[in-house]
């Protein structure tokens, strides 16, 4: 089963589509069911996260949806109400982002001066947590959450994970040779051993480039669902859903790839950096 977060978004879109097919406005539905238009609007936009089976059943009856189609939508309702693992770590990660990441079939990411989250070794994640001002307990929870997230790289439903990695992100930990070696070893091993994973190094000599505005990730989904982007920021980042906004991130991604080294050149340079043989 895919992520409950993705299920909720899919459910909202399906209910909106069914209402339009029935030729009804938000006000029409609200009048018949004696709901407020705001309540229905929240269900259709996903602001209200967990509509009940009873509420959705009432909508489907009004829209004339029956049989197998009705049961499929009610299954979406039940799956969207499940409590996923990442809600236990909302103090150390963005539940909204991770919920979408967990259901994505393709992930394209650029993390700026940091090693991308799904590539980090625990020692790097702990160092990053402390640099953010977290205490030891919080750092331990962040490491545990990131390790759980990294299981996504082994999901059968993940088709592609591509990362553009700044050389400067690695050089920032060059003062700790053991950490640098462990981090480079993980990236090299993933690049060699996981067909889903592609890492391309952005050399320091590349100079200013398309990603200079900051880190971002583009997520793609199956079943014709629209792609999303996540733009990182000190306040926690934001999810971009507009077609124009996502397209802008995809264009930056294409330009970053044009600047970065090829996967083969990346492996050569990573091994040189870590003196791997």
One Martini backbone bead per residue (centre of mass of N, CA, C, O) as a GRO file, in nm:
protein
  277
    1UNK     BB    1   0.096   0.035   0.021
    2UNK     BB    2   0.066   0.346   0.007
    3UNK     BB    3   0.059   0.646   0.120
    4UNK     BB    4  -0.168   0.818   0.306
    5UNK     BB    5  -0.107   1.093   0.183
    6UNK     BB    6  -0.165   1.007  -0.110
    7UNK     BB    7  -0.449   0.902  -0.061
    8UNK     BB    8  -0.575   1.171   0.024
    9UNK     BB    9  -0.526   1.321  -0.241
   10UNK     BB   10  -0.677   1.118  -0.420
   11UNK     BB   11  -0.950   1.143  -0.279
   12UNK     BB   12  -1.000   1.442  -0.325
   13UNK     BB   13  -0.994   1.428  -0.637
   14UNK     BB   14  -1.225   1.218  -0.669
   15UNK     BB   15  -1.451   1.380  -0.532
   16UNK     BB   16  -1.437   1.621  -0.720
   17UNK     BB   17  -1.495   1.465  -0.984
   18UNK     BB   18  -1.773   1.349  -0.901
   19UNK     BB   19  -1.918   1.617  -0.863
   20UNK     BB   20  -1.882   1.725  -1.148
   21UNK     BB   21  -2.025   1.485  -1.290
   22UNK     BB   22  -2.300   1.557  -1.125
   23UNK     BB   23  -2.344   1.878  -1.147
   24UNK     BB   24  -2.213   2.004  -0.876
   25UNK     BB   25  -2.183   2.213  -0.621
   26UNK     BB   26  -2.088   2.294  -0.315
   27UNK     BB   27  -2.366   2.413  -0.238
   28UNK     BB   28  -2.543   2.182  -0.322
   29UNK     BB   29  -2.425   1.969  -0.129
   30UNK     BB   30  -2.455   2.126   0.135
   31UNK     BB   31  -2.766   2.145   0.126
   32UNK     BB   32  -2.838   1.842   0.122
   33UNK     BB   33  -2.638   1.761   0.383
   34UNK     BB   34  -2.600   1.996   0.586
   35UNK     BB   35  -2.344   2.152   0.515
   36UNK     BB   36  -2.067   2.318   0.487
   37UNK     BB   37  -1.877   2.437   0.234
   38UNK     BB   38  -1.609   2.419   0.394
   39UNK     BB   39  -1.607   2.119   0.454
   40UNK     BB   40  -1.602   2.022   0.159
   41UNK     BB   41  -1.353   2.186   0.074
   42UNK     BB   42  -1.158   2.040   0.269
   43UNK     BB   43  -1.190   1.759   0.148
   44UNK     BB   44  -1.106   1.843  -0.157
   45UNK     BB   45  -0.811   1.969  -0.052
   46UNK     BB   46  -0.704   1.822   0.229
   47UNK     BB   47  -0.732   1.982   0.496
   48UNK     BB   48  -0.910   1.755   0.561
   49UNK     BB   49  -0.767   1.450   0.629
   50UNK     BB   50  -1.024   1.262   0.777
   51UNK     BB   51  -1.260   1.136   0.634
   52UNK     BB   52  -1.524   0.951   0.669
   53UNK     BB   53  -1.703   0.688   0.565
   54UNK     BB   54  -1.979   0.824   0.604
   55UNK     BB   55  -1.926   1.083   0.445
   56UNK     BB   56  -1.846   0.949   0.175
   57UNK     BB   57  -2.103   0.784   0.137
   58UNK     BB   58  -2.288   1.031   0.105
   59UNK     BB   59  -2.153   1.140  -0.148
   60UNK     BB   60  -2.182   0.889  -0.333
   61UNK     BB   61  -2.488   0.877  -0.326
   62UNK     BB   62  -2.531   1.159  -0.452
   63UNK     BB   63  -2.344   1.081  -0.718
   64UNK     BB   64  -2.403   0.770  -0.803
   65UNK     BB   65  -2.201   0.574  -0.656
   66UNK     BB   66  -2.133   0.228  -0.724
   67UNK     BB   67  -2.011  -0.055  -0.632
   68UNK     BB   68  -1.684  -0.086  -0.709
   69UNK     BB   69  -1.630   0.220  -0.700
   70UNK     BB   70  -1.719   0.263  -0.412
   71UNK     BB   71  -1.521   0.060  -0.276
   72UNK     BB   72  -1.258   0.194  -0.374
   73UNK     BB   73  -1.303   0.465  -0.224
   74UNK     BB   74  -1.335   0.345   0.064
   75UNK     BB   75  -1.050   0.232   0.069
   76UNK     BB   76  -0.913   0.504   0.061
   77UNK     BB   77  -1.021   0.602   0.328
   78UNK     BB   78  -0.895   0.384   0.510
   79UNK     BB   79  -0.596   0.433   0.418
   80UNK     BB   80  -0.590   0.746   0.495
   81UNK     BB   81  -0.630   0.670   0.824
   82UNK     BB   82  -0.364   0.575   0.867
   83UNK     BB   83  -0.080   0.537   1.080
   84UNK     BB   84   0.223   0.637   1.025
   85UNK     BB   85   0.552   0.634   1.124
   86UNK     BB   86   0.623   0.953   1.094
   87UNK     BB   87   0.439   1.064   1.331
   88UNK     BB   88   0.671   0.989   1.552
   89UNK     BB   89   0.877   1.232   1.397
   90UNK     BB   90   0.775   1.545   1.399
   91UNK     BB   91   1.032   1.672   1.556
   92UNK     BB   92   1.253   1.582   1.294
   93UNK     BB   93   1.025   1.604   1.063
   94UNK     BB   94   0.840   1.623   0.765
   95UNK     BB   95   0.541   1.480   0.729
   96UNK     BB   96   0.443   1.589   0.457
   97UNK     BB   97   0.690   1.504   0.293
   98UNK     BB   98   0.730   1.201   0.374
   99UNK     BB   99   0.450   1.109   0.279
  100UNK     BB  100   0.530   1.159  -0.023
  101UNK     BB  101   0.797   1.007  -0.045
  102UNK     BB  102   0.667   0.719   0.029
  103UNK     BB  103   0.482   0.742  -0.263
  104UNK     BB  104   0.702   0.763  -0.461
  105UNK     BB  105   0.854   0.676  -0.787
  106UNK     BB  106   1.016   0.960  -0.795
  107UNK     BB  107   1.346   1.112  -0.715
  108UNK     BB  108   1.460   1.456  -0.722
  109UNK     BB  109   1.772   1.585  -0.578
  110UNK     BB  110   1.881   1.894  -0.400
  111UNK     BB  111   2.101   1.991  -0.106
  112UNK     BB  112   2.341   2.150  -0.152
  113UNK     BB  113   2.560   2.161   0.130
  114UNK     BB  114   2.429   1.879   0.148
  115UNK     BB  115   2.359   1.568   0.207
  116UNK     BB  116   2.131   1.377   0.117
  117UNK     BB  117   1.923   1.213   0.321
  118UNK     BB  118   1.928   0.915   0.174
  119UNK     BB  119   2.270   0.921   0.192
  120UNK     BB  120   2.315   0.923   0.483
  121UNK     BB  121   2.495   0.875   0.749
  122UNK     BB  122   2.455   0.868   1.084
  123UNK     BB  123   2.695   1.059   1.152
  124UNK     BB  124   2.595   1.290   0.974
  125UNK     BB  125   2.316   1.334   1.096
  126UNK     BB  126   2.418   1.397   1.381
  127UNK     BB  127   2.587   1.642   1.304
  128UNK     BB  128   2.353   1.805   1.187
  129UNK     BB  129   2.176   1.815   1.440
  130UNK     BB  130   2.381   1.971   1.614
  131UNK     BB  131   2.405   2.217   1.419
  132UNK     BB  132   2.083   2.276   1.480
  133UNK     BB  133   2.065   2.241   1.814
  134UNK     BB  134   2.046   1.957   1.905
  135UNK     BB  135   2.011   1.718   2.109
  136UNK     BB  136   2.081   1.395   2.170
  137UNK     BB  137   1.793   1.283   2.154
  138UNK     BB  138   1.717   1.425   1.888
  139UNK     BB  139   1.946   1.307   1.719
  140UNK     BB  140   1.860   1.011   1.749
  141UNK     BB  141   1.582   1.050   1.613
  142UNK     BB  142   1.688   1.150   1.343
  143UNK     BB  143   1.844   0.897   1.270
  144UNK     BB  144   1.604   0.700   1.281
  145UNK     BB  145   1.432   0.845   1.065
  146UNK     BB  146   1.637   0.831   0.830
  147UNK     BB  147   1.667   0.526   0.820
  148UNK     BB  148   1.370   0.479   0.751
  149UNK     BB  149   1.364   0.644   0.489
  150UNK     BB  150   1.596   0.476   0.337
  151UNK     BB  151   1.407   0.232   0.261
  152UNK     BB  152   1.302   0.352  -0.010
  153UNK     BB  153   1.544   0.242  -0.193
  154UNK     BB  154   1.398  -0.068  -0.165
  155UNK     BB  155   1.152  -0.015  -0.314
  156UNK     BB  156   0.959  -0.142  -0.568
  157UNK     BB  157   0.801   0.143  -0.626
  158UNK     BB  158   1.081   0.252  -0.693
  159UNK     BB  159   1.231   0.375  -0.986
  160UNK     BB  160   1.372   0.663  -0.882
  161UNK     BB  161   1.700   0.795  -0.771
  162UNK     BB  162   1.811   1.135  -0.786
  163UNK     BB  163   2.132   1.301  -0.733
  164UNK     BB  164   2.273   1.616  -0.657
  165UNK     BB  165   2.619   1.662  -0.558
  166UNK     BB  166   2.811   1.849  -0.370
  167UNK     BB  167   3.139   1.879  -0.316
  168UNK     BB  168   3.117   2.074  -0.069
  169UNK     BB  169   2.961   1.877   0.116
  170UNK     BB  170   3.216   1.696   0.156
  171UNK     BB  171   3.435   1.908   0.243
  172UNK     BB  172   3.290   1.983   0.520
  173UNK     BB  173   3.405   1.676   0.632
  174UNK     BB  174   3.729   1.658   0.596
  175UNK     BB  175   3.813   1.678   0.910
  176UNK     BB  176   3.670   1.378   0.903
  177UNK     BB  177   3.786   1.099   0.766
  178UNK     BB  178   3.585   0.882   0.864
  179UNK     BB  179   3.327   1.019   0.771
  180UNK     BB  180   3.401   1.061   0.477
  181UNK     BB  181   3.447   0.765   0.409
  182UNK     BB  182   3.163   0.661   0.487
  183UNK     BB  183   3.004   0.847   0.294
  184UNK     BB  184   3.140   0.761   0.029
  185UNK     BB  185   3.085   0.460   0.049
  186UNK     BB  186   2.778   0.475   0.036
  187UNK     BB  187   2.754   0.611  -0.240
  188UNK     BB  188   2.914   0.405  -0.404
  189UNK     BB  189   2.745   0.154  -0.330
  190UNK     BB  190   2.479   0.261  -0.445
  191UNK     BB  191   2.574   0.317  -0.733
  192UNK     BB  192   2.655   0.010  -0.781
  193UNK     BB  193   2.396  -0.164  -0.621
  194UNK     BB  194   2.158   0.046  -0.727
  195UNK     BB  195   1.952   0.097  -0.996
  196UNK     BB  196   1.784   0.347  -0.876
  197UNK     BB  197   2.062   0.488  -0.827
  198UNK     BB  198   2.169   0.835  -0.884
  199UNK     BB  199   2.485   1.009  -0.883
  200UNK     BB  200   2.580   1.360  -0.917
  201UNK     BB  201   2.848   1.562  -0.944
  202UNK     BB  202   2.924   1.896  -0.823
  203UNK     BB  203   3.168   2.079  -0.896
  204UNK     BB  204   3.343   2.344  -0.770
  205UNK     BB  205   3.428   2.446  -1.067
  206UNK     BB  206   3.135   2.532  -1.174
  207UNK     BB  207   3.013   2.734  -1.004
  208UNK     BB  208   2.763   2.899  -1.070
  209UNK     BB  209   2.414   2.787  -1.056
  210UNK     BB  210   2.083   2.681  -1.074
  211UNK     BB  211   2.091   2.596  -0.744
  212UNK     BB  212   2.148   2.867  -0.576
  213UNK     BB  213   1.859   2.907  -0.434
  214UNK     BB  214   1.830   2.595  -0.345
  215UNK     BB  215   1.680   2.339  -0.212
  216UNK     BB  216   1.527   2.042  -0.378
  217UNK     BB  217   1.228   1.843  -0.468
  218UNK     BB  218   1.107   1.589  -0.693
  219UNK     BB  219   0.785   1.429  -0.720
  220UNK     BB  220   0.663   1.118  -0.836
  221UNK     BB  221   0.365   0.952  -0.961
  222UNK     BB  222   0.118   0.746  -1.003
  223UNK     BB  223  -0.181   0.741  -1.165
  224UNK     BB  224  -0.162   1.040  -1.289
  225UNK     BB  225  -0.021   1.201  -1.077
  226UNK     BB  226   0.088   1.482  -0.972
  227UNK     BB  227   0.351   1.654  -0.922
  228UNK     BB  228   0.598   1.748  -0.677
  229UNK     BB  229   0.742   1.997  -0.460
  230UNK     BB  230   1.034   2.071  -0.249
  231UNK     BB  231   1.121   2.359  -0.057
  232UNK     BB  232   1.375   2.458   0.118
  233UNK     BB  233   1.394   2.593   0.462
  234UNK     BB  234   1.435   2.722   0.776
  235UNK     BB  235   1.111   2.680   0.844
  236UNK     BB  236   1.075   2.380   0.663
  237UNK     BB  237   0.932   2.436   0.416
  238UNK     BB  238   0.762   2.357   0.093
  239UNK     BB  239   0.487   2.268  -0.096
  240UNK     BB  240   0.455   2.221  -0.449
  241UNK     BB  241   0.161   2.213  -0.679
  242UNK     BB  242   0.195   2.384  -0.903
  243UNK     BB  243   0.267   2.359  -1.228
  244UNK     BB  244   0.464   2.598  -1.246
  245UNK     BB  245   0.642   2.530  -0.999
  246UNK     BB  246   0.729   2.246  -1.083
  247UNK     BB  247   0.849   2.322  -1.357
  248UNK     BB  248   1.071   2.504  -1.241
  249UNK     BB  249   1.219   2.275  -1.090
  250UNK     BB  250   1.266   2.094  -1.340
  251UNK     BB  251   1.444   2.298  -1.489
  252UNK     BB  252   1.667   2.315  -1.279
  253UNK     BB  253   1.734   2.015  -1.287
  254UNK     BB  254   1.829   2.005  -1.581
  255UNK     BB  255   2.061   2.212  -1.543
  256UNK     BB  256   2.217   2.058  -1.329
  257UNK     BB  257   2.273   1.804  -1.504
  258UNK     BB  258   2.438   1.963  -1.720
  259UNK     BB  259   2.671   2.034  -1.501
  260UNK     BB  260   2.716   1.768  -1.408
  261UNK     BB  261   2.843   1.480  -1.369
  262UNK     BB  262   2.867   1.182  -1.449
  263UNK     BB  263   2.836   0.883  -1.303
  264UNK     BB  264   3.122   0.791  -1.380
  265UNK     BB  265   3.273   1.048  -1.289
  266UNK     BB  266   3.173   1.037  -1.001
  267UNK     BB  267   3.307   0.776  -0.911
  268UNK     BB  268   3.596   0.862  -0.963
  269UNK     BB  269   3.588   1.112  -0.766
  270UNK     BB  270   3.503   0.969  -0.506
  271UNK     BB  271   3.746   0.776  -0.491
  272UNK     BB  272   3.955   0.999  -0.482
  273UNK     BB  273   3.859   1.141  -0.221
  274UNK     BB  274   3.882   0.849  -0.046
  275UNK     BB  275   4.092   0.639  -0.157
  276UNK     BB  276   3.959   0.431  -0.316
  277UNK     BB  277   3.978   0.080  -0.471
   0.00000   0.00000   0.00000
